[in-house]
């Protein structure tokens, strides 16, 4: 705002500005968001900031690879006092019932109802140095997995449970094909979608969903 004096002499002006309404509170912000899947449980670690220090809750949703929600969001209360900066950890169980789960979405909400931008983590990505699981097939009584990478200290997980060992894993060479003998019940396979991962000495592979 400015005043222009177009007259021949000096004069005085008063400008008054009145502001009404508006929201002076600030939405939370999530950063450093990551997650780890072990069996049936996802553990999520995050760092968040809210300039007003009024965190109230976290909402976590589980989605498939296409972004479709597989269940209603889980709600977790946040008790951070008046802290404007928090390092949090949330644990979400029940993934064995959501076998096509791939993504976890988090939103933080403050006391004023402000919602953070969504933070999304991909559970299906393999860990650094882990095997790459490229395909899987089942013809009773044998499960065949094609992998690439180091095949030392290998474990095979199906639907959240490690089935080999104790079942024997046969490899036809480093980084190629793994076979495990057993019928569907022995291998914890079920009709429909089955979530498969392989772990070596470095960590878990990507998730592969086998439909039978």
N, C-alpha and C positions, 0 to 999 in steps of 0.2 A: 504494500500500500504506500502511496506517496501523494503529496499535495503540491500542486503547481500554482504559484501566485502570478497571475497575468496582469495584476493592477500596476499602477505607477509607483505605489509606495509599499513600505513594509506592513505586514499584518500578521496576526497570530491565528492558528487553526488548532483545533483539538480533534483527534481521531480516536474513537472508541470501538474496539472489536469485542464482540461477545460470542463465545463458542459454547454450544449446548450439545448434549449427547456425546456419542463416541465411546469407544471401549479402550480404556487405558491399560488393561491387563494383557499379558503376553502368553502365547501358546508355548507349551513345552517343546523341546527339540531333542531328538534322539540321534546319537552318533556312536561309533564303535560298537555296532550291533553284530553279534555272531552267535552261532548255536552249534551244539554237538548232539548227535543222536547215538544213544547207547541202548540197544534192545528196544524197550517199549517207551523210553523216556527221552524227552528233549530238554536239554539244559541251555538256557539262553542267558547270555551276559550282555549288558548294555551300559552305556554312560549316557546321562541325560542332563539337560539344563532347563531351568524355568526361572526367569528373572524375578518372578513374584514369589517363588518358594512355596507354591501351593499345590504340589503334586497330590493327586487323589487316587488314581487307579491306572492299571495297565490292562489293555485288551489284546488278547492273543488269538489269532485265527490260523487254522491249518487249511492249506489249499493244495489242490493237485497241480500238476505241471502246467495246466492251462489257466491257472488262477481261479478255479472254481472252489468255493468254500465247501469243506467236507463236514463241518460241524459248526454249531453256533460258537461265537467267540467265548473264550474263557476269560473271566474277570479276576484280577488280582488287586487287592488293596495295596496302596503304597503309603507307608508311614515314614516320612522323611523329615518330620518336624517342619521347620521353616527353611530347610536347606535349599539353596538354589542349584546345587550340583550334586548328583548322586551317581554312584556306581552300583548297579543292581544285578541280581540274578533271579531268574524265574525258572521253575521246573514244571513241565507239562507232560503228563503221563497219558497212557491210553492209545499210543500210536499203533499198537498191534491191531486195533479195530479200524484203523484208517490206512489201509495198505497201499493206497495210491498217493499218500501224503508226500509232498515234495517241497512245499514252501511254507514258511511261518511268517505271519505278518503281525507287527506290533504297532499299537497306537497308545500314547500316553494322554491322559485327560487330567486337567487341573480343576480346582474348585469352582472356577467360573464357567466350566464347560468347554473351555478351549481344548482343541484336539491337536496333537502333534501331526506332522506329516507321517505317512506310513513308512515304517522300516521293514524291509523284506529280506529274509535270508533263505538261501537255497540249500536244503538238507541233502539234496541228491548229488552234490558235487563231491568228488573224491578228495581225500587229504593228500597233501604234498608227499610224493614218493610212494603213494598207494598204487595198487593195481588199477588198470582200466578194464572194467567189465563190459565187453562189447556185445555179447549175446548169451542166451541161455535157452536150453531146450530140455524137455523131460519126456522120456519114453521108458515106462516102467520096465525093469527096476533100475533106472539110471538117470541121473541128472548130469548134463554136460554144460560146462561153462567155458566160454572163450574169453581169455584175458591177455593183457600185455603188461609187462613190468616184472619186477622181482618177485618170484614165487617162494620166498623163504618164510617159514613160520606162518603158514597159511591157515586161516580159519574161514569157514563159510557160515553166514548167517541167513536164515530164511524166516521171514515174518517176525523178526525181532528176537529169534532164538538161534544160538550157535549150535548147529547140528554136526559140524565136522571141525575138529574132533568132538566127540569120540568116534564118529564114523570116519572111515579111512578115505583120504583124498588121494586120487591117483593123478599124477601129472605126466604128460608125454614130452616134457621138456620145459625149459625156462620161458615163461611168457607166451604160452600158446593155449593149451586146453587142459581143463581140470574135470575129472569125473568122480562122482560120488554115487555108490550103489545104495539102493533102497527103494521101497515103494513109497507112494505119496504120503501115507501116514507116518512112516519112519522118517521121512525128510521134512515133515511139518508142512507139506504142500496142501493147498486146499483148492477147491474148484473156484475159478475166477482169477483175480489178481493176486500175485505173490511178490513180496518185496525181497529182493536178494542183494546181499553185499558180500564182498570178500575182503578179508583183512590180511595184510602181510606185516613184516616187521616195522614198516614205516607208518601204517595207518590204514584206514578204511578206503575201499574203492568207492566209486560212484554207485548210486542205486540203480538197479535194473528191475523193472516190473515184468514178470513172466505171467502170462495168462494161459491157464490150462482148462 
